[in-house]
Amino acid sequence: MAEQVFPTKGNLIKARKTLALCKMGYDLMDKKRNILIREMMQLLDKAQVLRSTVEDTYKQAYAALQEANITLGVIDKLAESVPVENGIEVTYRSVMGVDIPDVTLKEHEPFVPYGFYSTNSQLDKAYISFTKVKEITVMLAEVDNSVYRLAIAIKKAQRRANALQNILIPRYEEMVRFIIDSLEEKEREEFSRLKVIKSFKLKKSLEALKKESI
C-alpha cells in the first residue's frame, strides 16, 4: 500500500466511512456533470441558430449601410447622432452551483435619432437592421458566455469525478481490504496461539492427574 496505515478496527471504520463518502461524492459529481452537459447541449443548439441569424442580419445591415453611404454620401455625422446603448442588464441564475448569466436589453419606445429631411429609406433600413443586430448580439453573448462557464464547470466536475473514481476510491478499497486481511490474519494467529495454549494446559493437567494417581 502507498499509504501506511495500522490495521486496527478503528482505522477500518474510518476507511469504510471515507470510502462511502468518496463513492457518494463520485455519484454527485457524475450527476452534476450530466446535468451541466445537458444544459450546455441545449445552449449549443440555440447558439447555432443565433449565429446563423446574426450573420444574415449583419449582411443585411451592412448592405443597407452601403446603400445609405452611396445615396447620402458618408454618413459619419448621422451615425454620431445614434445614442450609445446603455440599457443592458446582467443577472445570474444558478445551475448546479454554476452562475449562468441572463442578459437583457431594455425595451425602448420607437425613436429615430436623426431627421427625415436630409435622409432616405436606405438609412432607415440600415438603422432598423443594426437595431436587430444589437438585439441578437445580446442574446448570442448570453448564450456564448453561458456555454463557456458550463464548459469550465464540466471540465472541473470531470476531473474531480476521475480523481474519485481512479485514485481515491481504489485507494480506500485497497486500504479496507488490507485492514480486513490483516485483522483476519491476526485473528487466525490468535486462535492458533490460544489453541496451542489450551492444548499445553490440557497436557499439563493430564500429567498432573497421572502423578496424583501413582
N, C-alpha and C positions, 0 to 999 in steps of 0.2 A: 504493500500500500504506500502511496506517495505521502499520505498524511499519517503521522504517528498518533495512535490512539490506544488507550489502555482498554482491554476487553473486560469491562465491568457492566453490570446490569444498568447502572445509572447512565453510562455512555451509550448503551444500546437504546434506552428510552429516548435520549436526546437525539441520537442519529435517526431513529424512526420518525420522530417528530419533525426534524429538519427535512427528511426525505418527503414526508407528506406535504410539507409546505412548498417544497420545490415542485412537486407534481401539481399541486393546486395553482402555483404561480405559472407553470407552463400552460395549463389549461386556460387560465385567464389571458395570458399573452397570446395564445393561439386564437381565442375568441376575439380579442381586440384586433389582432392583425386581420382576421377575416372580415370583421365589420368595417374596418378602415379601407380595406381593398374594395369591398362592395360599394362604399361611398365614393371612392375615387373613380371607379369604373363608370358610375353614373355621371360624374362630373366630366370625365373624359369624353363621353358621348355628347354632352351638352357643349363642351369646348369645341368639338369638331364642327358642330352645326354653327356655332357663333363665328368661328374663324372663316368658314365659307361665306357666311352672311356679311361679315365685316369687310372681307376682300371685295365682294361685289359692290358694297356700299361705298368703299373708298374709290373704286374705279369710277362709279357714277359721280361721286363728289368731285374728283379731280378733273373728270371730263367736263362737268358743268363749270368748274372754276376756269378751265382753259377757255371755254366759250365766252365766259364773262370777261376774261382778260382780252380776248380778241375783239369783242364788240365794244367794250368800255375803255380799253387800254389797261395798263397795270393798275390794279385796284388796291394798292397798299393803303391809301388813306381811308378807303371804305372799310377795309379789313380792321383797321385800328379802332373803328367805332364799335366793333363787336366786343362786349364786356368779357372779362376773364371769368371762367366758370368757377364758382366757389361754393356750390351747393351740394358737394359730395360729402356724404356721411358714411362712416365705417363703424359698424358694431360687430360683435362676435358671438358665435354660438359654439357650444362645446359638443364634440363628437368623441366619446371615449377619452376625454381629457385633452383633446386637440382643439385649439381655438381656430374655428373656421370663420373667415370674415364674411359679413353681409354688407356689400357696398350698394348704397342707394343714391340716386341722383334726384334732388328735389325737383318737383314739377313746377314750372313757371307758366304764368299766363302768356299766351302768344304775344310776342314782341318783336318788332323789326327795328334794329338799331340804326338804320340808315334811311334816308329819304327816298321817295319814289321818283322825284323829278329827274334826277340825273342817273338813274339806274334802269335796269331792264329785267325781264323774266329770267334770263340766264343767271343773273346774280341771285335772284330769289331761289332758283333751283339749287344753286351751289350752297346757299345758306341752309336750306332745308336738308340737303344731303349731308352736310357736315354736322348738323344737329343730330341726325340719325347715327352718324359715325360715333359721335360723342357718347350717345346712349348705349350703343352696342359695345364700345370700348370699355365702358364702366362695367358692364356685365362680364365681358371677357377677362378683365383684370381681376374681378372677384373669383371667377372660376379658376384661372391660372394660378392665383395665389393660394387658393384652397387646395388645388392638386399638388402644388409644391409642398405645402405644410403636411398634407396627408402622406406624400411620398417619404418625407423625412421621418414621420412618426411610424410608418410601416417598416422602414429600414431599422429603426431602433427596436421596435417590437420583435422583428425577425431575429435581430442579433441577440436580444435577451432570451427569446424562446430557444434559439440554438444553443446558447450557453447553458440554459437549464437542461435541455434535452441531451446534449452531447458531453457536458462536463459535470455539472453539479449532481444531476440525478444518478448517472453511473457511479460517480464518486461515493455518494452516500449509500447506494445499493451495495457497492463493494464493501463499504465500511460495516454495514449491517451484517452482511454475510461473514465478514472476518470476525466480528464480535461474537456472533452466534456460534460459528465453528469453534472459536477459542473457548467459549463458555462450555460448549458441549464436550470438547476435549478435556477441559478441566474437570467437568463432572464425571467423565469416564475414568480419569486418573484418580479422582477422589473415591469413586465407587470401588475401583480396584484396590486402592490403599486400605479402605475400610474392610474390604473382603479379606485382604491379607491379615489385617489386624484381628479380625474376627476369627479367622482360621488359626492364627497363632494363639489367641486366648483360649480357643476351644481345645487346642492341643495341650496347652499348659494345664487346663482344667482336668483333662483326661489323665495326664501324667500325675497330677496331684491325687486323683481318685485311686489310681493304681498303687501309689505309695501308701495311701491310707489303708488299702485293703490287704497289704502284705503284713 
